[in-house]
Amino acid sequence: AISLACAASADMEEKIFQAYQKEMEPYKEKCQKETGADPLYIEVIMKTGVVSKDPKVMCFAKCMFMNVEVMDKDGKFKKEVIVKKGVAITDEMAESCMKSSESEPELCKRSHDFAICIAQKLAKL
């Protein structure tokens, strides 16, 4: 039973990850050019969901969030859009991560903190 649960969890994780890749792929090149983020770091994000603490990568996260419209130009996250577009993200998850990152004034860092929070919550599913 444990191996089935692990397999089901891994399958769910893969489906979630593929959905995020599909949503973000159209903006990957644009945001890489805008931020100057290392393409290797971007590939790691796109393939594993692991986000680097490199400042350019943090700004890459901000660019992606703004392009998929989960963050407005003022750096406010849009919970309804996050839940709608974010496979397996609940209102509670979005709210919790929004609260934990909203006090960060720098938008690139705020985006990074939010991405890490969501990734940690999804990893627990």
Residue frames as qw, qx, qy, qz and C-alpha x, y, z in Angstrom:
[[0.000, 0.885, 0.465, 0.000, 0.00, 0.00, 0.00],
 [0.317, -0.766, 0.098, 0.551, 2.86, 2.37, 0.76],
 [0.370, -0.135, 0.587, 0.707, 4.44, 1.88, -2.67],
 [0.171, 0.628, 0.674, 0.351, 1.07, 2.56, -4.31],
 [0.162, -0.919, -0.264, 0.244, 0.70, 5.76, -2.32],
 [0.373, -0.566, 0.336, 0.654, 4.19, 6.84, -3.34],
 [0.328, 0.177, 0.700, 0.610, 3.48, 6.00, -6.98],
 [0.054, 0.806, 0.573, 0.142, 0.19, 7.90, -6.86],
 [0.272, -0.859, -0.051, 0.431, 1.93, 10.84, -5.21],
 [0.390, -0.327, 0.503, 0.698, 4.72, 10.83, -7.81],
 [0.256, 0.454, 0.715, 0.467, 2.14, 10.62, -10.61],
 [0.069, -0.908, -0.407, 0.072, 0.20, 13.56, -9.14],
 [0.362, -0.707, 0.171, 0.583, 3.41, 15.54, -8.71],
 [0.379, -0.018, 0.629, 0.678, 4.32, 14.91, -12.36],
 [0.139, 0.688, 0.644, 0.305, 0.86, 16.04, -13.54],
 [0.207, -0.912, -0.196, 0.293, 1.08, 19.20, -11.44],
 [0.415, -0.521, 0.362, 0.652, 4.57, 19.94, -12.72],
 [0.348, 0.245, 0.681, 0.596, 3.60, 19.39, -16.37],
 [0.043, 0.850, 0.518, 0.091, 0.66, 21.77, -15.98],
 [0.278, -0.855, 0.028, 0.437, 2.96, 24.49, -14.62],
 [0.440, -0.230, 0.545, 0.675, 5.47, 23.97, -17.41],
 [0.271, 0.532, 0.678, 0.428, 2.73, 24.30, -20.03],
 [0.093, -0.928, -0.347, 0.096, 1.46, 27.54, -18.43],
 [0.325, -0.832, 0.173, 0.414, 4.90, 29.15, -18.18],
 [0.695, 0.042, 0.494, 0.521, 6.72, 27.88, -21.28],
 [0.394, 0.773, 0.347, 0.356, 5.45, 30.68, -23.59],
 [0.121, -0.981, 0.054, -0.145, 7.12, 33.33, -21.39],
 [0.849, -0.369, 0.108, 0.363, 10.36, 31.54, -20.53],
 [0.635, 0.269, 0.184, 0.701, 12.52, 33.06, -23.29],
 [0.001, -0.823, -0.167, -0.543, 11.04, 36.56, -22.90],
 [0.584, -0.806, 0.023, -0.096, 11.65, 36.59, -19.14],
 [0.842, -0.192, 0.119, 0.491, 15.14, 35.14, -19.53],
 [0.464, 0.485, 0.161, 0.723, 16.06, 37.97, -21.91],
 [0.219, -0.856, -0.131, -0.450, 14.47, 40.64, -19.70],
 [0.670, -0.733, 0.105, -0.059, 16.23, 39.50, -16.54],
 [0.335, 0.697, -0.624, 0.113, 19.49, 38.08, -17.84],
 [0.777, -0.370, 0.447, -0.242, 18.91, 34.99, -15.70],
 [0.094, -0.427, 0.870, 0.225, 21.29, 32.12, -16.41],
 [0.710, 0.124, -0.428, -0.546, 19.58, 29.71, -18.85],
 [0.438, 0.088, -0.876, 0.182, 20.91, 26.78, -16.81],
 [0.118, 0.087, 0.656, -0.740, 19.08, 28.02, -13.70],
 [0.579, 0.176, -0.047, -0.795, 15.94, 28.51, -15.77],
 [0.636, 0.129, -0.711, -0.270, 16.13, 24.93, -17.06],
 [0.208, -0.005, -0.862, 0.463, 16.47, 23.72, -13.47],
 [0.360, 0.154, 0.379, -0.839, 13.33, 25.68, -12.53],
 [0.653, 0.225, -0.291, -0.662, 11.38, 24.41, -15.54],
 [0.640, 0.144, -0.746, -0.113, 12.44, 20.78, -15.01],
 [0.455, -0.114, -0.784, 0.407, 12.51, 20.48, -11.22],
 [0.348, -0.816, -0.369, -0.279, 10.66, 23.47, -9.76],
 [0.647, -0.467, -0.185, 0.574, 13.75, 24.33, -7.69],
 [0.190, 0.939, 0.104, 0.267, 14.26, 28.11, -7.60],
 [0.650, 0.116, -0.246, 0.710, 17.75, 29.56, -7.16],
 [0.295, -0.815, -0.283, 0.410, 18.47, 32.48, -4.83],
 [0.426, 0.052, 0.300, 0.852, 20.34, 34.22, -7.65],
 [0.134, 0.509, 0.250, -0.812, 18.90, 37.79, -7.88],
 [0.286, 0.252, -0.527, -0.759, 18.33, 37.48, -11.64],
 [0.245, -0.190, -0.937, -0.159, 16.46, 34.22, -11.13],
 [0.009, 0.477, 0.648, -0.594, 14.31, 35.90, -8.48],
 [0.258, 0.471, -0.075, -0.840, 13.42, 38.56, -11.07],
 [0.239, 0.055, -0.839, -0.485, 12.75, 35.79, -13.59],
 [0.083, -0.391, -0.890, 0.220, 10.12, 34.46, -11.16],
 [0.135, 0.552, 0.300, -0.766, 8.57, 37.94, -10.93],
 [0.244, 0.329, -0.500, -0.763, 8.50, 38.25, -14.72],
 [0.202, -0.124, -0.940, -0.243, 6.84, 34.86, -15.07],
 [0.016, -0.480, -0.754, 0.448, 4.24, 35.63, -12.40],
 [0.199, 0.526, 0.060, -0.824, 3.36, 38.93, -14.06],
 [0.257, 0.236, -0.673, -0.653, 3.10, 37.33, -17.50],
 [0.257, -0.256, -0.922, -0.134, 0.81, 34.54, -16.32],
 [0.301, -0.528, -0.161, -0.778, -1.13, 37.26, -14.48],
 [0.663, -0.475, -0.559, 0.148, -0.89, 35.86, -10.96],
 [0.414, -0.492, -0.207, 0.737, 0.87, 39.08, -9.87],
 [0.273, 0.915, 0.285, 0.077, -0.14, 42.61, -10.82],
 [0.498, 0.642, -0.134, 0.568, 2.23, 45.46, -11.72],
 [0.294, -0.772, 0.272, -0.493, 2.24, 46.61, -8.09],
 [0.233, 0.344, -0.866, 0.278, 3.41, 43.20, -6.89],
 [0.603, -0.098, 0.489, -0.623, 0.11, 42.07, -5.43],
 [0.024, -0.020, 0.979, 0.200, -0.71, 38.41, -5.94],
 [0.601, -0.019, -0.167, -0.781, -4.18, 37.59, -7.29],
 [0.425, -0.149, 0.840, -0.303, -5.54, 34.69, -5.26],
 [0.765, 0.387, 0.310, -0.411, -8.40, 33.88, -7.64],
 [0.615, 0.661, -0.394, -0.174, -6.02, 33.60, -10.60],
 [0.037, -0.512, 0.843, -0.161, -3.48, 31.60, -8.59],
 [0.571, 0.016, 0.743, -0.347, -6.12, 29.06, -7.56],
 [0.755, 0.535, 0.124, -0.359, -7.64, 28.93, -11.07],
 [0.583, 0.678, -0.445, -0.050, -4.33, 28.49, -12.90],
 [0.051, -0.549, 0.792, -0.261, -2.44, 26.68, -10.16],
 [0.770, -0.059, -0.593, -0.229, -3.13, 22.99, -10.41],
 [0.698, -0.289, -0.605, 0.250, -3.78, 21.60, -6.90],
 [0.185, 0.119, -0.357, 0.908, -3.37, 25.01, -5.21],
 [0.233, -0.670, -0.703, 0.043, -6.16, 25.66, -2.73],
 [0.106, -0.889, -0.115, -0.430, -7.43, 29.01, -1.44],
 [0.690, -0.717, 0.053, 0.085, -5.72, 28.25, 1.87],
 [0.790, -0.053, 0.193, 0.579, -2.37, 27.51, 0.23],
 [0.346, 0.623, 0.206, 0.671, -2.50, 30.68, -1.86],
 [0.336, -0.885, -0.101, -0.305, -3.59, 32.80, 1.11],
 [0.788, -0.548, 0.076, 0.270, -0.86, 31.41, 3.34],
 [0.696, 0.074, 0.226, 0.678, 1.89, 32.01, 0.78],
 [0.140, 0.772, 0.215, 0.581, 0.57, 35.46, -0.07],
 [0.496, -0.859, -0.035, -0.125, 0.66, 36.41, 3.61],
 [0.811, -0.403, 0.145, 0.399, 4.13, 34.98, 4.16],
 [0.599, 0.161, 0.284, 0.731, 5.59, 36.95, 1.25],
 [0.108, 0.868, 0.376, 0.305, 3.60, 40.21, 1.24],
 [0.397, -0.882, 0.003, 0.253, 5.84, 42.04, 3.71],
 [0.637, -0.146, 0.370, 0.660, 8.82, 41.73, 1.34],
 [0.212, 0.804, 0.067, -0.552, 9.06, 45.14, -0.41],
 [0.032, 0.501, -0.671, -0.545, 11.37, 43.98, -3.21],
 [0.804, 0.263, 0.033, -0.532, 9.16, 42.35, -5.87],
 [0.610, 0.409, -0.675, -0.072, 11.77, 39.92, -7.20],
 [0.051, 0.218, -0.862, 0.455, 12.41, 38.59, -3.68],
 [0.591, 0.077, 0.402, -0.695, 8.65, 38.54, -2.97],
 [0.791, 0.327, -0.314, -0.411, 8.14, 36.42, -6.09],
 [0.430, 0.353, -0.813, 0.172, 10.92, 34.07, -5.05],
 [0.206, -0.136, 0.749, -0.615, 9.53, 33.71, -1.52],
 [0.726, 0.179, 0.165, -0.643, 6.04, 33.03, -2.88],
 [0.725, 0.370, -0.530, -0.237, 7.35, 30.42, -5.35],
 [0.230, 0.285, -0.866, 0.341, 9.29, 28.62, -2.61],
 [0.432, -0.025, 0.576, -0.693, 6.25, 28.64, -0.31],
 [0.800, 0.261, -0.059, -0.538, 3.96, 27.18, -2.99],
 [0.600, 0.387, -0.699, -0.040, 6.54, 24.55, -3.98],
 [0.003, -0.220, 0.846, -0.486, 6.87, 23.46, -0.35],
 [0.599, 0.099, 0.425, -0.672, 3.09, 23.19, 0.04],
 [0.793, 0.353, -0.287, -0.405, 2.71, 21.23, -3.20],
 [0.373, 0.398, -0.827, 0.134, 5.51, 18.88, -2.15],
 [0.267, -0.116, 0.772, -0.565, 3.41, 17.91, 0.89],
 [0.734, 0.147, -0.059, -0.661, 0.46, 16.75, -1.23]]
